[in-house]
Amino acid sequence: MRLSQVLVALGFTSGALAADCRPGLNWYLEPNDCICMLSTTGELLTQQTNSICDQMRYRTFDGVCMVDKDMRQAFKDRCKALNQESVIGHCR
């Protein structure tokens, strides 16, 4: 039992370290959080996310928009409607 706990802990640690080493990926989504992002690099597009979130009358925190579950697709559609190359909406 202890060996499996150690292996799980090592897995989480190495995953966290790998996430910290990837440039441009400084965001994490909770359930029903949405962002506009570049599909090519995974970069968070804070300005676009904040603008759409304000238009939809939701709150943002660190460039992440907290939406209702039934409005996730509407948020993603608005990111796509920006017509910027490689910009997509992503929700968890």
C-alpha positions, 0 to 999 in steps of 0.5 A, a space after each residue: 500500500 505504501 509503495 502505491 502511495 509513493 508512486 502516486 505522489 511522484 506522479 503528481 510531483 513530476 506532473 506539476 514540475 512539467 506544467 511549471 516548465 512550459 512557457 505560456 501555460 500559466 492558467 488552470 481551470 476549475 469546473 465551468 471556467 472558460 478562457 480564450 486561448 491560442 490553440 497552437 501554443 495553449 497561451 491564455 488570451 487574457 484581454 479577449 477573455 476579459 472582454 467577452 466575460 464582461 459582455 456576458 456579465 460574468 466575473 473574471 479572475 486572473 484572466 479566467 471567466 467563471 460562467 454558468 454551465 449552460 453558457 459555456 458553449 456561448 462563451 466558446 462561440 464568442 471566442 471563435 467569432 473574434 476571427 483571430 487566427 488560432 483563437 478558440 474558446 476552452 471551458 472545463 
